[in-house]
Each structure stands twice: as structure tokens, then as C-alpha cells.
């Protein structure tokens, strides 16, 4: 075996380092650049909404007696009225005029009734398919096992605010920022079925009213182009348009609530010059044709997060 003299070994080592170090540094920089270019993993699903003060099961079990019967029959039961008090926030709501939200809910539930639906022995939907005016409809929903309840009022405002509108409420909610998928999946399933029967369109402005009595945007986070592997894929043009329309609805609602400070009885929506300028920028950036829809959805969602404020940006980060 041959050995180099120590002086040559030092020179050899130094030479190796002189040529190797720049290569290592360059490799590190390239790796860092590649890491910056690599797409971030998609955000995980948002956490489920937290419901406070669950109702005892023995207060809900009587609902089973009304399965398949008219909602009008159930509304006469004092126990049902007590449940409504427990889930309806104490606040003023604007349904044609200012009134307590409880009165709005009662008025809409008093419309043409639907049969009381009970699914899987626990999920209860009580609804109507018509109100006294403004195409109003209403419902209340309970999970008898979890002890939670949600209500909803739908109508067509005529005072300048975004329309039509669906407001979902519950005193058991404390959140002030939610996306649709954070609500219980069984509720969303029953809500979809009620909307179909009651003639409520699949896309509306959506709000939620928690215990504090204020009104917040319930952001659409559905992808209308998604379909299960064994299902027929939706029409790509139609579903892309629905995604764009949902983004617009959320932005309009977010702007309306920003301007009216989240009042549940807010009215008289009007664009200001900032919003007009932003809409003009969107047209110039994305165009107005079908090819511009992905761009329109992306920057509209960005605008919505700005309007919702810091909490909205935190909750809806990663949605483009």
C-alpha cells in the first residue's frame, strides 16, 4: 500500500475541500430552492364545530312520537317549544322588518308543514316549505343522541342585501368563523334533503348566528366538481361555474357583514368605491370568460379572507 507524505496529504485534503465545498454549497442552495418551489401539502380538514351545553337525551326522546306526522302537530307540544328556546339565540333579525329571531323562526315553521323526518333513530328534521312572504322557509334539526340542535331561516330579502339568504343558528355554538364542512355531516345531509323538498336553491348566501346573536358568513367550502369514484362526474362547465358563484356569494356576504358590523338585523347593502375598484381589477386580471374561472375563484377567495379579517384568514388559509 502506498502512502503520501504528510505534506502532500495536507495539500491533497486542502485541494479536495477547495473544490468540494462550493459543490456542497451549490447543492444545498439548489435543494433549498427546490424546497421553496415544491408545492405545500394541502391543508387538513378544519376541526368540527364545538357545541356547548348539550341537552339531556330525556328532553329529546319524545320527538320519536312524532315521526312521520305533520310538523304542525309537533309545534303544539310545549316540550318542543322549550327545545326551540334552548337553541335560538336572543337577537333581532330582519325578515321584512325587525323582529326577534325566535318570532321569525316560529313564523316560518308555521308555514305549510312537512312530515317530521327521523333518520337512524336520532337525527330529527322539522321543517316547512313556505312562509307568509318573501318566499320564506324554516327548519329545526336535532341530534337526539348528542343533545344538539340547529335551526334555519331562508328568504329573499328585498332591501339591497345579498339574496336569497339562508341563516343557520344555534345558541349551542360559540364560534364566530365557520366553513360549511365544520357543521355535523348528518346535519348537512338532512339540510340538503330539506332544501330539495322545500325548493331552496343549492347556492345561496349563507350565514350562521351563534350564541352571541351576531351574524357571520358561513363560507362555502364544497367543491361542486367533486364526485365519489363510483358516481357520475358532474358537468365540468356547470360545476366550475357553481364554484365561482359560491366564491362570489361568500365575498358579497363578507362585505355586507363587514359594512354592517355583523348585526343580525343588518339591511341596505351597497357597494363602495373600494369594492368597485376591486371588481374592476378582477375583470382585468382574470377576464370574463369560462377560462378565467379558476383565476376568479382564487382571487375572490383571497378577497373574502381579507374582508373576514384575521380570524377569517386563519380559518380559511389554504383555500384558493
Secondary structure, DSSP 4 states (H G I P E B T S, - for coil): -----HHHHHHHHHHHHHHHHHHHHHHHHHHHHHHHHSPPPPPPPPPPPPBPSPPPGGGTGGGGGGTTSBHHHHHT-HHHHHHHHHHS---EEESSSEEEHHHHHHHHHTSSB-BPEEETTTEEEEEBS--SSTT-EEEEEEETTTTEEEEEEEE---SSS-SSEEEEE-TTB--S-EEGGGS-HHHHHHHHHHHHHHT--S--EEEEE-TT--EEEEE----TT---TTSPPPPHHHHHHHHHHHHHHHHHHHHHHHHHTT-TT-------HHHHHHHHHHHHHH-SSGGGHHHHHHHHHHHHHHHHHHHHHHHTTT--
